[in-house]
Amino acid sequence: MAKKNENRVYVALECTECKNVIRKTSKNKKNTPDKLEINKYCNVCKKHTVHKETK
């Protein structure tokens, strides 16, 4: 049987402008040990903004 991937962890993304935590995503902590910064569409701001990883 296949092993469960222990390197993949779920993180929350927070909008940098309105500070709402609106997205959940997973990342591989072995490949990306730093915090994620992704440009995503925010439904509250109604525009594309940078979303940063929170705890």
C-alpha distance matrix in Angstrom:
0.0 3.8 6.5 9.4 12.3 15.0 17.6 18.2 20.9 23.2 26.9 30.1 32.6 36.3 39.2 41.6 44.7 44.3 41.8 39.7 36.0 35.0 31.6 28.1 25.7 22.7 23.0 21.1 23.1 22.4 24.0 26.7 27.8 31.1 31.8 31.4 34.6 34.2 37.0 36.3 38.5 39.7 40.7 43.2 44.9 44.7 44.1 41.6 41.3 39.2 36.4 35.4 32.4 33.2 31.7
3.8 0.0 3.8 6.6 8.9 11.9 14.2 14.7 17.6 20.0 23.6 26.9 29.3 33.0 35.8 38.2 41.3 41.1 38.6 36.7 33.0 32.0 28.5 25.0 22.4 19.3 19.4 17.4 19.5 18.8 20.3 22.9 24.2 27.5 28.2 27.8 30.9 30.5 33.4 32.9 35.2 36.5 37.8 40.2 41.8 41.6 40.8 38.2 37.8 35.6 33.0 31.9 29.0 30.0 28.6
6.5 3.8 0.0 3.8 6.2 8.6 11.3 12.3 15.0 17.7 21.3 24.7 27.3 30.9 34.0 36.2 39.4 39.2 36.5 34.7 31.0 30.4 27.0 23.4 20.9 17.6 17.4 15.3 16.8 16.2 18.3 20.7 21.5 24.9 25.7 25.7 29.0 29.1 32.2 31.8 34.3 35.3 36.7 38.9 40.4 40.6 39.8 37.1 36.4 34.0 31.2 29.7 26.6 27.4 25.7
9.4 6.6 3.8 0.0 3.8 6.1 9.0 9.3 11.6 14.1 17.7 21.1 23.8 27.5 30.5 32.8 36.0 35.7 32.9 31.1 27.3 26.8 23.5 19.8 17.5 14.3 14.6 13.0 14.5 14.7 16.8 18.7 19.4 22.5 23.0 22.8 26.2 26.2 29.3 28.8 31.2 32.0 33.3 35.4 37.0 37.3 36.7 34.1 33.3 31.0 28.0 26.6 23.4 23.9 22.3
12.3 8.9 6.2 3.8 0.0 3.8 5.6 6.1 9.0 12.0 15.4 18.9 21.3 25.0 28.0 30.0 33.3 33.3 30.6 29.1 25.4 25.0 21.5 17.9 15.2 11.7 11.3 9.3 10.9 11.1 13.0 15.0 15.8 18.9 19.6 19.5 22.9 23.1 26.3 26.1 28.8 29.7 31.4 33.4 34.8 35.1 34.2 31.4 30.5 27.9 25.1 23.6 20.5 21.4 20.0
15.0 11.9 8.6 6.1 3.8 0.0 3.8 5.6 7.5 11.0 14.0 17.8 20.4 23.8 27.1 28.9 32.3 32.2 29.2 28.0 24.3 24.5 21.3 17.7 15.3 11.7 11.0 8.9 9.2 9.7 12.5 13.9 13.9 17.1 17.8 18.4 22.1 22.8 26.3 26.3 29.1 29.7 31.5 33.1 34.5 35.2 34.3 31.5 30.1 27.4 24.4 22.3 19.0 19.5 17.6
17.6 14.2 11.3 9.0 5.6 3.8 0.0 3.8 6.4 10.1 12.5 16.3 18.4 21.8 24.9 26.4 29.9 30.3 27.4 26.4 22.9 23.1 19.9 16.5 13.7 10.0 8.2 5.4 5.7 6.1 8.8 10.2 10.4 13.7 14.7 15.2 18.9 19.8 23.4 23.8 26.9 27.7 29.9 31.5 32.5 33.2 32.0 29.0 27.5 24.5 21.8 19.7 16.5 17.6 16.2
18.2 14.7 12.3 9.3 6.1 5.6 3.8 0.0 3.8 7.0 9.7 13.4 15.5 19.1 22.1 24.0 27.4 27.5 24.8 23.5 19.9 19.8 16.4 13.0 10.1 6.4 5.5 4.4 6.2 8.1 9.6 10.2 11.1 13.6 13.7 13.5 17.0 17.4 20.8 20.7 23.6 24.4 26.4 28.2 29.3 29.9 28.8 26.0 24.7 22.1 19.2 17.5 14.4 15.6 14.6
20.9 17.6 15.0 11.6 9.0 7.5 6.4 3.8 0.0 3.8 6.5 10.3 12.9 16.3 19.6 21.6 24.9 24.7 21.8 20.5 16.8 17.1 14.0 10.5 8.5 5.4 5.6 6.4 6.9 10.0 11.6 10.9 11.0 12.9 12.2 12.3 15.7 16.4 19.8 19.5 22.2 22.4 24.3 25.8 27.1 28.0 27.2 24.6 23.1 20.4 17.2 15.3 11.9 12.4 11.1
23.2 20.0 17.7 14.1 12.0 11.0 10.1 7.0 3.8 0.0 3.8 7.0 10.0 13.4 16.7 19.1 22.2 21.6 18.8 17.1 13.4 13.5 10.5 6.9 5.6 4.2 6.5 8.9 9.7 13.2 14.1 12.7 13.1 13.9 12.2 11.7 14.5 14.8 17.8 17.0 19.3 19.2 20.8 22.2 23.8 24.8 24.3 22.0 20.5 18.3 14.8 13.4 10.1 10.4 9.7
26.9 23.6 21.3 17.7 15.4 14.0 12.5 9.7 6.5 3.8 0.0 3.8 6.6 9.9 13.3 15.5 18.6 18.2 15.3 14.0 10.4 11.1 8.6 5.8 5.6 5.8 7.3 10.3 10.3 14.1 14.6 12.3 12.3 12.1 9.6 9.1 11.7 12.4 15.4 14.8 17.1 16.7 18.7 19.6 20.9 22.3 21.7 19.5 17.6 15.2 11.6 9.9 6.5 6.7 6.8
30.1 26.9 24.7 21.1 18.9 17.8 16.3 13.4 10.3 7.0 3.8 0.0 3.8 6.6 10.1 12.6 15.4 14.7 11.8 10.2 6.6 7.6 5.8 4.5 6.4 8.5 10.3 13.7 13.8 17.6 17.6 14.9 15.0 14.0 10.7 9.8 11.2 11.6 13.9 12.8 14.6 13.6 15.4 16.0 17.5 19.1 18.8 17.0 15.1 13.1 9.3 8.3 5.8 5.5 6.9
32.6 29.3 27.3 23.8 21.3 20.4 18.4 15.5 12.9 10.0 6.6 3.8 0.0 3.8 6.8 9.3 12.2 12.0 9.6 8.6 5.8 6.6 5.1 6.1 7.4 10.1 11.3 14.8 15.1 18.6 18.0 14.9 15.4 13.5 9.9 8.2 8.4 8.5 10.4 9.5 11.5 10.6 13.1 13.7 14.5 16.2 15.5 13.5 11.3 9.3 5.6 5.3 4.6 5.9 8.9
36.3 33.0 30.9 27.5 25.0 23.8 21.8 19.1 16.3 13.4 9.9 6.6 3.8 0.0 3.8 6.3 8.9 8.4 5.8 5.5 4.3 6.4 7.1 9.2 11.1 13.8 14.9 18.3 18.2 21.7 21.0 17.7 17.8 15.4 11.6 10.3 9.4 9.9 10.9 10.1 11.3 9.5 12.0 11.6 12.1 14.5 14.0 12.6 9.9 8.4 5.1 5.3 6.3 6.5 9.9
39.2 35.8 34.0 30.5 28.0 27.1 24.9 22.1 19.6 16.7 13.3 10.1 6.8 3.8 0.0 3.8 5.6 5.8 4.9 5.6 6.5 7.5 8.9 11.8 13.6 16.5 17.5 20.9 21.0 24.3 23.1 19.7 20.2 17.4 13.7 11.9 9.9 9.7 9.3 8.5 9.1 7.0 10.0 9.2 8.9 11.4 10.7 9.6 6.7 6.2 4.5 6.6 9.1 10.0 13.5
41.6 38.2 36.2 32.8 30.0 28.9 26.4 24.0 21.6 19.1 15.5 12.6 9.3 6.3 3.8 0.0 3.8 6.1 5.5 8.1 9.5 11.3 12.5 15.0 16.4 18.9 19.2 22.3 21.9 25.0 23.8 20.1 20.2 17.0 13.5 12.3 9.8 10.5 10.2 10.7 11.6 9.9 12.9 11.7 10.3 13.2 11.9 10.7 7.1 6.0 5.8 6.8 10.0 10.9 14.5
44.7 41.3 39.4 36.0 33.3 32.3 29.9 27.4 24.9 22.2 18.6 15.4 12.2 8.9 5.6 3.8 0.0 3.8 5.7 8.3 11.0 12.3 14.3 17.4 19.1 22.0 22.6 25.8 25.6 28.7 27.4 23.8 24.0 20.8 17.3 16.0 13.2 13.3 12.0 11.9 11.7 9.4 11.8 9.8 7.8 11.1 10.3 10.3 7.3 8.1 8.8 10.5 13.6 14.2 17.7
44.3 41.1 39.2 35.7 33.3 32.2 30.3 27.5 24.7 21.6 18.2 14.7 12.0 8.4 5.8 6.1 3.8 0.0 3.9 5.6 9.0 10.4 13.2 16.4 18.8 21.9 23.1 26.5 26.4 29.8 28.8 25.3 25.4 22.5 18.8 17.5 15.3 15.2 14.0 13.0 12.1 8.9 10.3 7.5 6.9 10.6 11.1 11.8 9.5 10.6 10.2 11.9 14.3 14.0 17.2
41.8 38.6 36.5 32.9 30.6 29.2 27.4 24.8 21.8 18.8 15.3 11.8 9.6 5.8 4.9 5.5 5.7 3.9 0.0 3.8 6.5 9.1 11.6 14.3 16.7 19.6 20.7 24.0 23.6 27.1 26.4 22.9 22.6 19.8 16.1 15.3 13.8 14.3 14.2 13.4 13.3 10.3 12.0 9.8 10.1 13.5 13.8 13.6 10.9 10.7 9.1 9.7 11.4 10.5 13.5
39.7 36.7 34.7 31.1 29.1 28.0 26.4 23.5 20.5 17.1 14.0 10.2 8.6 5.5 5.6 8.1 8.3 5.6 3.8 0.0 3.8 5.8 9.0 11.8 14.8 18.0 19.8 23.3 23.3 26.9 26.4 23.1 23.2 20.8 17.0 15.8 14.7 14.5 14.4 12.6 12.1 8.8 9.8 8.0 9.6 12.5 13.5 13.6 11.6 11.8 9.5 10.7 11.7 10.8 13.4
36.0 33.0 31.0 27.3 25.4 24.3 22.9 19.9 16.8 13.4 10.4 6.6 5.8 4.3 6.5 9.5 11.0 9.0 6.5 3.8 0.0 3.8 6.1 8.3 11.4 14.5 16.5 20.0 20.1 23.8 23.5 20.5 20.5 18.6 14.9 13.7 13.4 13.3 13.9 12.1 12.4 9.8 10.9 10.4 12.2 14.5 15.1 14.5 12.6 12.0 8.8 9.4 9.3 8.3 10.7
35.0 32.0 30.4 26.8 25.0 24.5 23.1 19.8 17.1 13.5 11.1 7.6 6.6 6.4 7.5 11.3 12.3 10.4 9.1 5.8 3.8 0.0 3.8 7.0 10.2 13.8 16.3 20.0 20.8 24.4 23.8 21.1 21.8 20.1 16.5 14.6 14.0 12.9 13.1 10.4 10.1 7.8 8.3 9.0 11.3 12.6 13.5 13.0 12.1 12.2 9.3 10.9 11.1 11.0 13.3
31.6 28.5 27.0 23.5 21.5 21.3 19.9 16.4 14.0 10.5 8.6 5.8 5.1 7.1 8.9 12.5 14.3 13.2 11.6 9.0 6.1 3.8 0.0 3.8 6.5 10.2 12.8 16.5 17.7 21.2 20.5 18.1 19.1 17.9 14.5 12.3 12.3 10.9 11.8 9.3 10.0 9.1 10.4 11.9 13.7 14.5 14.6 13.3 12.5 11.9 8.7 10.0 9.6 10.4 12.5
28.1 25.0 23.4 19.8 17.9 17.7 16.5 13.0 10.5 6.9 5.8 4.5 6.1 9.2 11.8 15.0 17.4 16.4 14.3 11.8 8.3 7.0 3.8 0.0 3.8 7.1 10.1 13.7 15.0 18.5 18.3 16.2 17.2 16.6 13.7 11.8 13.0 12.1 13.9 11.9 13.3 12.8 14.1 15.7 17.5 18.2 18.2 16.5 15.6 14.3 10.8 11.1 9.3 10.0 11.1
25.7 22.4 20.9 17.5 15.2 15.3 13.7 10.1 8.5 5.6 5.6 6.4 7.4 11.1 13.6 16.4 19.1 18.8 16.7 14.8 11.4 10.2 6.5 3.8 0.0 3.8 6.8 10.4 12.3 15.5 15.0 13.3 14.8 14.7 12.3 10.1 11.8 10.8 13.2 11.9 14.1 14.6 16.3 18.3 19.6 20.0 19.4 17.1 16.2 14.5 11.3 11.3 9.3 11.0 12.1
22.7 19.3 17.6 14.3 11.7 11.7 10.0 6.4 5.4 4.2 5.8 8.5 10.1 13.8 16.5 18.9 22.0 21.9 19.6 18.0 14.5 13.8 10.2 7.1 3.8 0.0 3.8 7.0 9.2 12.2 12.1 11.0 12.5 13.3 11.8 10.2 12.9 12.5 15.4 14.8 17.4 18.1 20.0 22.0 23.1 23.6 22.7 20.1 19.0 16.8 13.8 13.0 10.4 12.1 12.4
23.0 19.4 17.4 14.6 11.3 11.0 8.2 5.5 5.6 6.5 7.3 10.3 11.3 14.9 17.5 19.2 22.6 23.1 20.7 19.8 16.5 16.3 12.8 10.1 6.8 3.8 0.0 3.8 6.0 8.8 8.4 7.3 9.2 10.4 9.7 8.5 11.7 11.9 15.3 15.6 18.8 19.8 22.2 24.0 24.7 25.2 23.8 20.8 19.5 16.7 14.1 12.7 10.2 12.4 12.8
21.1 17.4 15.3 13.0 9.3 8.9 5.4 4.4 6.4 8.9 10.3 13.7 14.8 18.3 20.9 22.3 25.8 26.5 24.0 23.3 20.0 20.0 16.5 13.7 10.4 7.0 3.8 0.0 3.8 5.4 5.6 6.1 7.9 10.4 11.1 10.7 14.1 14.7 18.3 18.9 22.2 23.4 25.9 27.7 28.3 28.8 27.2 24.1 22.7 19.7 17.3 15.6 13.0 15.0 14.9
23.1 19.5 16.8 14.5 10.9 9.2 5.7 6.2 6.9 9.7 10.3 13.8 15.1 18.2 21.0 21.9 25.6 26.4 23.6 23.3 20.1 20.8 17.7 15.0 12.3 9.2 6.0 3.8 0.0 3.8 5.6 5.1 5.0 8.1 9.4 10.3 14.0 15.6 19.4 20.4 23.8 24.6 27.3 28.6 29.0 30.1 28.4 25.3 23.3 20.1 17.6 15.1 12.3 13.8 13.2
22.4 18.8 16.2 14.7 11.1 9.7 6.1 8.1 10.0 13.2 14.1 17.6 18.6 21.7 24.3 25.0 28.7 29.8 27.1 26.9 23.8 24.4 21.2 18.5 15.5 12.2 8.8 5.4 3.8 0.0 3.8 5.7 6.0 9.7 12.0 13.0 16.5 18.0 21.7 23.1 26.6 27.7 30.5 32.0 32.2 33.1 31.2 27.9 26.1 22.7 20.6 18.2 15.7 17.4 16.8
24.0 20.3 18.3 16.8 13.0 12.5 8.8 9.6 11.6 14.1 14.6 17.6 18.0 21.0 23.1 23.8 27.4 28.8 26.4 26.4 23.5 23.8 20.5 18.3 15.0 12.1 8.4 5.6 5.6 3.8 0.0 3.8 6.3 9.0 11.3 11.4 14.5 15.7 19.2 20.9 24.5 26.1 29.1 30.7 30.6 31.2 29.1 25.6 24.0 20.7 19.1 17.1 15.2 17.7 17.9
26.7 22.9 20.7 18.7 15.0 13.9 10.2 10.2 10.9 12.7 12.3 14.9 14.9 17.7 19.7 20.1 23.8 25.3 22.9 23.1 20.5 21.1 18.1 16.2 13.3 11.0 7.3 6.1 5.1 5.7 3.8 0.0 3.8 5.5 7.6 7.9 11.1 12.8 16.5 18.3 22.0 23.2 26.4 27.7 27.5 28.4 26.2 22.8 20.8 17.4 15.8 13.5 11.8 14.4 14.9
27.8 24.2 21.5 19.4 15.8 13.9 10.4 11.1 11.0 13.1 12.3 15.0 15.4 17.8 20.2 20.2 24.0 25.4 22.6 23.2 20.5 21.8 19.1 17.2 14.8 12.5 9.2 7.9 5.0 6.0 6.3 3.8 0.0 3.8 6.7 8.8 12.2 14.7 18.5 20.3 23.9 24.6 27.7 28.7 28.5 29.9 27.9 24.6 22.2 18.6 16.7 13.7 11.5 13.3 13.3
31.1 27.5 24.9 22.5 18.9 17.1 13.7 13.6 12.9 13.9 12.1 14.0 13.5 15.4 17.4 17.0 20.8 22.5 19.8 20.8 18.6 20.1 17.9 16.6 14.7 13.3 10.4 10.4 8.1 9.7 9.0 5.5 3.8 0.0 3.8 6.4 9.3 12.4 16.0 18.1 21.7 22.3 25.6 26.2 25.8 27.3 25.2 21.9 19.2 15.5 13.9 10.8 9.3 11.5 12.2
31.8 28.2 25.7 23.0 19.6 17.8 14.7 13.7 12.2 12.2 9.6 10.7 9.9 11.6 13.7 13.5 17.3 18.8 16.1 17.0 14.9 16.5 14.5 13.7 12.3 11.8 9.7 11.1 9.4 12.0 11.3 7.6 6.7 3.8 0.0 3.8 6.6 9.9 13.4 15.2 18.6 18.8 22.1 22.6 22.2 24.0 22.0 19.0 16.2 12.5 10.5 7.2 5.6 8.0 9.6
31.4 27.8 25.7 22.8 19.5 18.4 15.2 13.5 12.3 11.7 9.1 9.8 8.2 10.3 11.9 12.3 16.0 17.5 15.3 15.8 13.7 14.6 12.3 11.8 10.1 10.2 8.5 10.7 10.3 13.0 11.4 7.9 8.8 6.4 3.8 0.0 3.8 6.3 10.0 11.8 15.3 16.0 19.4 20.3 19.9 21.2 19.1 15.9 13.4 9.9 8.0 5.7 5.2 8.8 11.2
34.6 30.9 29.0 26.2 22.9 22.1 18.9 17.0 15.7 14.5 11.7 11.2 8.4 9.4 9.9 9.8 13.2 15.3 13.8 14.7 13.4 14.0 12.3 13.0 11.8 12.9 11.7 14.1 14.0 16.5 14.5 11.1 12.2 9.3 6.6 3.8 0.0 3.8 6.9 9.4 12.9 13.7 17.4 18.2 17.2 18.4 16.0 12.7 10.1 6.4 5.6 4.6 6.6 10.2 13.3
34.2 30.5 29.1 26.2 23.1 22.8 19.8 17.4 16.4 14.8 12.4 11.6 8.5 9.9 9.7 10.5 13.3 15.2 14.3 14.5 13.3 12.9 10.9 12.1 10.8 12.5 11.9 14.7 15.6 18.0 15.7 12.8 14.7 12.4 9.9 6.3 3.8 0.0 3.8 6.1 9.8 11.5 15.0 16.5 15.5 16.0 13.5 10.0 8.3 5.6 5.3 6.6 8.7 12.2 15.5
37.0 33.4 32.2 29.3 26.3 26.3 23.4 20.8 19.8 17.8 15.4 13.9 10.4 10.9 9.3 10.2 12.0 14.0 14.2 14.4 13.9 13.1 11.8 13.9 13.2 15.4 15.3 18.3 19.4 21.7 19.2 16.5 18.5 16.0 13.4 10.0 6.9 3.8 0.0 3.8 7.1 9.4 13.0 14.6 13.0 13.1 10.2 6.5 5.5 4.4 6.0 8.8 11.6 14.8 18.3
36.3 32.9 31.8 28.8 26.1 26.3 23.8 20.7 19.5 17.0 14.8 12.8 9.5 10.1 8.5 10.7 11.9 13.0 13.4 12.6 12.1 10.4 9.3 11.9 11.9 14.8 15.6 18.9 20.4 23.1 20.9 18.3 20.3 18.1 15.2 11.8 9.4 6.1 3.8 0.0 3.8 6.3 9.6 11.8 11.0 10.6 8.4 5.4 5.7 6.2 6.4 9.9 12.2 14.9 18.2
38.5 35.2 34.3 31.2 28.8 29.1 26.9 23.6 22.2 19.3 17.1 14.6 11.5 11.3 9.1 11.6 11.7 12.1 13.3 12.1 12.4 10.1 10.0 13.3 14.1 17.4 18.8 22.2 23.8 26.6 24.5 22.0 23.9 21.7 18.6 15.3 12.9 9.8 7.1 3.8 0.0 3.8 6.4 9.0 8.3 7.1 5.6 4.1 6.2 8.4 8.8 12.6 14.9 17.0 20.4
39.7 36.5 35.3 32.0 29.7 29.7 27.7 24.4 22.4 19.2 16.7 13.6 10.6 9.5 7.0 9.9 9.4 8.9 10.3 8.8 9.8 7.8 9.1 12.8 14.6 18.1 19.8 23.4 24.6 27.7 26.1 23.2 24.6 22.3 18.8 16.0 13.7 11.5 9.4 6.3 3.8 0.0 3.8 5.5 5.4 5.6 5.8 6.0 6.5 8.9 8.6 12.1 14.4 15.7 19.0
40.7 37.8 36.7 33.3 31.4 31.5 29.9 26.4 24.3 20.8 18.7 15.4 13.1 12.0 10.0 12.9 11.8 10.3 12.0 9.8 10.9 8.3 10.4 14.1 16.3 20.0 22.2 25.9 27.3 30.5 29.1 26.4 27.7 25.6 22.1 19.4 17.4 15.0 13.0 9.6 6.4 3.8 0.0 3.8 5.7 5.0 7.3 9.0 10.2 12.7 12.1 15.5 17.3 18.1 21.1
43.2 40.2 38.9 35.4 33.4 33.1 31.5 28.2 25.8 22.2 19.6 16.0 13.7 11.6 9.2 11.7 9.8 7.5 9.8 8.0 10.4 9.0 11.9 15.7 18.3 22.0 24.0 27.7 28.6 32.0 30.7 27.7 28.7 26.2 22.6 20.3 18.2 16.5 14.6 11.8 9.0 5.5 3.8 0.0 3.8 5.5 8.3 10.4 10.6 13.1 12.6 15.6 17.6 17.9 20.8
44.9 41.8 40.4 37.0 34.8 34.5 32.5 29.3 27.1 23.8 20.9 17.5 14.5 12.1 8.9 10.3 7.8 6.9 10.1 9.6 12.2 11.3 13.7 17.5 19.6 23.1 24.7 28.3 29.0 32.2 30.6 27.5 28.5 25.8 22.2 19.9 17.2 15.5 13.0 11.0 8.3 5.4 5.7 3.8 0.0 3.8 5.5 8.0 8.2 11.3 11.9 15.1 17.8 18.6 21.9
44.7 41.6 40.6 37.3 35.1 35.2 33.2 29.9 28.0 24.8 22.3 19.1 16.2 14.5 11.4 13.2 11.1 10.6 13.5 12.5 14.5 12.6 14.5 18.2 20.0 23.6 25.2 28.8 30.1 33.1 31.2 28.4 29.9 27.3 24.0 21.2 18.4 16.0 13.1 10.6 7.1 5.6 5.0 5.5 3.8 0.0 3.8 7.2 9.1 12.6 13.5 17.1 19.7 20.9 24.3
44.1 40.8 39.8 36.7 34.2 34.3 32.0 28.8 27.2 24.3 21.7 18.8 15.5 14.0 10.7 11.9 10.3 11.1 13.8 13.5 15.1 13.5 14.6 18.2 19.4 22.7 23.8 27.2 28.4 31.2 29.1 26.2 27.9 25.2 22.0 19.1 16.0 13.5 10.2 8.4 5.6 5.8 7.3 8.3 5.5 3.8 0.0 3.8 6.3 10.0 11.7 15.4 18.4 20.2 23.8
41.6 38.2 37.1 34.1 31.4 31.5 29.0 26.0 24.6 22.0 19.5 17.0 13.5 12.6 9.6 10.7 10.3 11.8 13.6 13.6 14.5 13.0 13.3 16.5 17.1 20.1 20.8 24.1 25.3 27.9 25.6 22.8 24.6 21.9 19.0 15.9 12.7 10.0 6.5 5.4 4.1 6.0 9.0 10.4 8.0 7.2 3.8 0.0 3.8 7.1 9.2 12.9 15.9 18.3 21.9
41.3 37.8 36.4 33.3 30.5 30.1 27.5 24.7 23.1 20.5 17.6 15.1 11.3 9.9 6.7 7.1 7.3 9.5 10.9 11.6 12.6 12.1 12.5 15.6 16.2 19.0 19.5 22.7 23.3 26.1 24.0 20.8 22.2 19.2 16.2 13.4 10.1 8.3 5.5 5.7 6.2 6.5 10.2 10.6 8.2 9.1 6.3 3.8 0.0 3.8 6.3 9.8 13.2 15.4 19.1
39.2 35.6 34.0 31.0 27.9 27.4 24.5 22.1 20.4 18.3 15.2 13.1 9.3 8.4 6.2 6.0 8.1 10.6 10.7 11.8 12.0 12.2 11.9 14.3 14.5 16.8 16.7 19.7 20.1 22.7 20.7 17.4 18.6 15.5 12.5 9.9 6.4 5.6 4.4 6.2 8.4 8.9 12.7 13.1 11.3 12.6 10.0 7.1 3.8 0.0 3.8 6.5 10.1 12.7 16.4
36.4 33.0 31.2 28.0 25.1 24.4 21.8 19.2 17.2 14.8 11.6 9.3 5.6 5.1 4.5 5.8 8.8 10.2 9.1 9.5 8.8 9.3 8.7 10.8 11.3 13.8 14.1 17.3 17.6 20.6 19.1 15.8 16.7 13.9 10.5 8.0 5.6 5.3 6.0 6.4 8.8 8.6 12.1 12.6 11.9 13.5 11.7 9.2 6.3 3.8 0.0 3.8 6.8 9.3 13.0
35.4 31.9 29.7 26.6 23.6 22.3 19.7 17.5 15.3 13.4 9.9 8.3 5.3 5.3 6.6 6.8 10.5 11.9 9.7 10.7 9.4 10.9 10.0 11.1 11.3 13.0 12.7 15.6 15.1 18.2 17.1 13.5 13.7 10.8 7.2 5.7 4.6 6.6 8.8 9.9 12.6 12.1 15.5 15.6 15.1 17.1 15.4 12.9 9.8 6.5 3.8 0.0 3.8 6.5 10.1
32.4 29.0 26.6 23.4 20.5 19.0 16.5 14.4 11.9 10.1 6.5 5.8 4.6 6.3 9.1 10.0 13.6 14.3 11.4 11.7 9.3 11.1 9.6 9.3 9.3 10.4 10.2 13.0 12.3 15.7 15.2 11.8 11.5 9.3 5.6 5.2 6.6 8.7 11.6 12.2 14.9 14.4 17.3 17.6 17.8 19.7 18.4 15.9 13.2 10.1 6.8 3.8 0.0 3.8 6.9
33.2 30.0 27.4 23.9 21.4 19.5 17.6 15.6 12.4 10.4 6.7 5.5 5.9 6.5 10.0 10.9 14.2 14.0 10.5 10.8 8.3 11.0 10.4 10.0 11.0 12.1 12.4 15.0 13.8 17.4 17.7 14.4 13.3 11.5 8.0 8.8 10.2 12.2 14.8 14.9 17.0 15.7 18.1 17.9 18.6 20.9 20.2 18.3 15.4 12.7 9.3 6.5 3.8 0.0 3.8
31.7 28.6 25.7 22.3 20.0 17.6 16.2 14.6 11.1 9.7 6.8 6.9 8.9 9.9 13.5 14.5 17.7 17.2 13.5 13.4 10.7 13.3 12.5 11.1 12.1 12.4 12.8 14.9 13.2 16.8 17.9 14.9 13.3 12.2 9.6 11.2 13.3 15.5 18.3 18.2 20.4 19.0 21.1 20.8 21.9 24.3 23.8 21.9 19.1 16.4 13.0 10.1 6.9 3.8 0.0
